[in-house]
Amino acid sequence: MNMDQLKRQAAARALEDVRDGMQLGLGTGSTAKHFVELLGERVAAGLKVIGVPTSEATRLDAARCGVPLTTLDEIDHLDITVDGADEIDPALNLIKGGGGALLREKIVAAASDRMIVIADDTKWVPTLGKFPLPVEVIPFGLGATRRAIEKAFAECGVSGQMAVRKAKDGHVFVTDGGHWIVDAQLGRIEDPASLATALSAIPGVVEHGLFIGLASSAVLAGAEGIRVIERRKPKGD
Ligand SMILES: O=C(CO)[C@H](O)[C@H](O)COP(=O)(O)O
């Protein structure tokens, strides 16, 4: 089975949790796209759901697949968000943003009762950080923001090259929100929660790709089949 078939399998497994009447967050990326397509087939067969897309790309895909859409201004919560990830650790902390949609993805995930992460099992890692960490920034004052990011990295015991993301045409990649992304090659992030807090405190940082405590479960498809991993909730949660 190739990688794309594994992604579709993970998406199909997540779809089993979707019930009539649910309000869904729709993720971004090649795995989430499978979910949107499969959801569209169920909608065509009569399933009643409504979705909030996490990017303009997903909005177009969902419309093409006949999935009814709304916004977080029109509804007050989401039942489930189904989204992909670039890395998933055993605590179900994530690196996301490889597709550049991290800001809307995090807003939508945070507005959801549950977030199901769908992926092929190559995304499962013991420690986050091999995948470059995306940090979404305001273009104004980028030099100062980069220095503040470097300081936050040093305080959290990580370091690595940073580069402003470029689009395929060589121009700077611009997010749906009109911001830029700095990708940081950190290698290993021993304490992702502390790094997330430090990055969130920097004025020019709009958002970062560390998703801490947001994923409820992960559906991982691999050669040996599908594994569903539930997040262990901290006491009192
Ligand atoms: O965070 C994301 C987009 O911002 C994606 O979910 C992540 O990059 C995984 O993408 P794919 O399913 O194509 O591997």
PDBQT file of the ligand as one rigid body, heavy atoms in Angstrom, charges set to zero:
ROOT
HETATM    1  O1  LIG A 301      -0.373  21.295   9.214  1.00  0.00    +0.000 OA
HETATM    2  C1  LIG A 301      -0.715  21.095   8.066  1.00  0.00    +0.000 C 
HETATM    3  C2  LIG A 301      -0.998  22.191   7.118  1.00  0.00    +0.000 C 
HETATM    4  O2  LIG A 301      -0.715  23.442   7.687  1.00  0.00    +0.000 OA
HETATM    5  C3  LIG A 301      -0.884  19.705   7.580  1.00  0.00    +0.000 C 
HETATM    6  O3  LIG A 301      -1.864  19.087   8.342  1.00  0.00    +0.000 OA
HETATM    7  C4  LIG A 301       0.416  18.977   7.707  1.00  0.00    +0.000 C 
HETATM    8  O4  LIG A 301       1.385  19.695   6.965  1.00  0.00    +0.000 OA
HETATM    9  C5  LIG A 301       0.312  17.545   7.188  1.00  0.00    +0.000 C 
HETATM   10  O5  LIG A 301       0.078  17.560   5.818  1.00  0.00    +0.000 OA
HETATM   11  P1  LIG A 301      -0.027  16.224   4.982  1.00  0.00    +0.000 P 
HETATM   12  O6  LIG A 301      -1.280  15.537   5.405  1.00  0.00    +0.000 OA
HETATM   13  O7  LIG A 301      -0.072  16.707   3.545  1.00  0.00    +0.000 OA
HETATM   14  O8  LIG A 301       1.206  15.420   5.258  1.00  0.00    +0.000 OA
ENDROOT
TORSDOF 0
